[in-house]
Amino acid sequence: MAAGDFIGDVLTISSGGSITIQPPSGAHWIIHNLYWSDDVEISVTDGSTEVLFHSSSYKGCLLSVWIHLSDSQYLKVSSSSGCNFAYDGVEA
């Protein structure tokens, strides 16, 4: 991928499950928008330490944010009831 290329996905989180949004090794992403259909907890993690930065008990979104991700610092998204989750941004 080249700098400025679009990245994004639509994912399903099972009840009580979690997903990670993590670039491949050597890549850096800037996430601009996050969307979800039910309760979520969104954390930044390095795989051993997590920092919760957003929690919602209903559907919603975070728009026009600048979240820098790498293969060693990425997002973990959890949902107690299960939900659909989408994100978009660019390759840095």
C-alpha positions in Angstrom: 0.0 0.0 0.0 1.0 3.6 -0.6 0.6 6.6 1.6 -2.9 8.0 1.2 -4.4 4.7 0.1 -7.9 4.0 1.6 -8.2 1.4 4.4 -11.4 0.2 6.0 -13.5 -2.8 6.8 -16.9 -3.8 8.2 -16.7 -6.5 10.8 -19.0 -8.5 13.1 -18.2 -8.9 16.8 -19.9 -11.9 18.5 -21.6 -11.6 21.8 -18.9 -11.2 24.5 -16.2 -11.1 21.8 -13.6 -8.7 20.5 -11.7 -7.8 17.4 -8.5 -6.0 16.7 -7.8 -3.3 14.1 -4.1 -3.8 13.4 -2.1 -2.9 10.4 0.3 -5.5 9.0 4.0 -5.4 10.0 5.7 -2.3 8.8 2.5 -0.4 8.0 1.0 2.7 9.7 -2.7 3.6 9.4 -4.5 6.8 10.4 -8.1 5.9 11.3 -10.6 8.8 10.7 -14.1 7.2 11.4 -15.4 4.4 13.6 -19.1 3.2 13.5 -20.9 0.6 15.6 -24.4 -0.9 15.8 -24.6 -1.7 19.6 -22.5 -1.5 22.8 -18.8 -1.3 22.4 -15.6 -0.6 24.3 -12.7 0.7 22.2 -9.2 0.5 23.6 -5.7 1.2 22.4 -3.3 -1.7 23.1 0.1 -3.0 22.5 -1.0 -6.6 23.1 -0.2 -6.5 26.9 -1.5 -3.2 28.1 -4.9 -1.7 27.2 -6.2 1.8 27.6 -9.9 2.3 27.2 -10.7 5.5 25.4 -14.3 5.1 24.4 -17.3 3.2 25.7 -20.9 3.3 24.4 -24.0 1.3 25.4 -25.8 2.0 22.1 -25.1 2.5 18.4 -22.9 5.4 17.4 -19.8 6.7 15.7 -16.7 8.7 16.2 -16.1 10.9 13.1 -13.1 13.0 12.0 -10.7 11.5 14.5 -6.9 10.9 13.9 -6.0 7.6 15.5 -2.5 6.5 14.5 -2.0 2.7 14.4 0.9 0.4 13.8 1.5 -3.4 14.2 2.7 -2.6 17.8 0.0 -0.1 18.8 -3.5 -0.9 17.6 -7.2 -1.0 18.5 -9.1 -3.6 20.4 -12.9 -3.4 20.2 -15.2 -5.4 22.5 -18.9 -5.9 22.7 -20.9 -7.6 25.4 -24.0 -8.1 23.3 -22.4 -8.4 19.8 -22.5 -5.8 17.1 -21.3 -4.7 13.6 -18.3 -2.5 13.6 -16.8 -0.5 10.7 -13.8 1.8 10.3 -12.1 3.8 7.6 -9.0 5.8 7.2 -5.7 6.0 5.2 -2.3 4.4 5.0 0.2 6.8 6.5 
